[in-house]
């Protein structure tokens, strides 16, 4: 079995980030957009871990720990906002949520 190179990890990270960015730009459902944002966050953590592994340091791993901590808080707040918007407007489509009045 051939060990994966840094290039392989970075290609995977760029692919995940591109899929997430495309999802944020194209999709109109707030839940899907939220999942695509999380996918972009995972792509950045993958790149940090890959750089950390191939440099032989733990700096990237420490950053990933803090990123995952912030992501957990983001999920809690983001899903609470989406549920509150759904209860108020009865939809999760971004086009229907263009105004915060009423």
N, C-alpha and C positions, 0 to 999 in steps of 0.2 A: 504494500500500500504506500503510495506517495504522499508525504506530508503536504498539507496545504500551505501555500506561500502567502505572503502579505498581500500580493496582488489579488489572489482569490478572495480573501476576506473583504478587500476594498471594493471589488467588483460586486460582491453580494450586498455590501452596505450601500453602494450607489444605486443598485437596482431596487432595493427596498425603499430608499429615500425617494427615488423617482416615482415608484408606484404610489407612495403616500402623497407626494406632491400632486400627481395627476388626479388622485382621488379627491384631494381638497379642492382643486380647481374645477373639476367636472361635476361632482356629485352635489345634489341639492338636499339630501337628508342630513340633519344635524348629527345623528348617531353615526352615520357612515363617515362624515367629515371628522368627527371626533376620533374614530378608530384610525383614520388615515393619519391624523396628527400623531397619534401614539405610535403608528408604524414608522413615521419619520424619526421619532425619538428613539425607537429601538435601533434604527439604522445608524444613528449617530453613536449610540453606545457600543454597537458592534465595531465600528471603526476605532473608537477609543480603546477597546479591549485588544483589538488586533495590533494597534500601534504599541500598546503597553507590552504585549507578549513579545513582539519582535524587537523591542528596544531593551527588554530584560529588566524593566522597572515596574513598580506597582502604581505609578501615578495615574494612569488611565483607569485602573481598577477602582481607585479611590473616587475619581470623578464619576464613574458609573454608579457607585454606591449613592452618591448625592443626587445624581440624576434620577435614579429609581425612587428615591425618597420623595423628590419633588413630583415625580410622575404619579405616585400614589395619592398625594394630596390633590393633584390636578384632576385625577379621575373622580375623586369624591366630590369636589366642587363642580366639575363640569357636568357630571351626571345629575347632580342636584339641580343645576340650572336648566338642563334639558327637561327634567321631569316637571319643574315649575312652569316652564314655557308650555309644555304639553297640556298641563292641567288648565292653564289659562286660555290657550288658543286652540286646543284639541287637534294640533298638528305639529309635526316635527320638520316640515319642509321649510327650507331657508327662505324661499320666495314669499311664503305667507308670514314670515316673522320679520319683515322689513321695517316694521314700526313697533316701538315699545309702548306706544300709547294704548290705553284701554286695557 
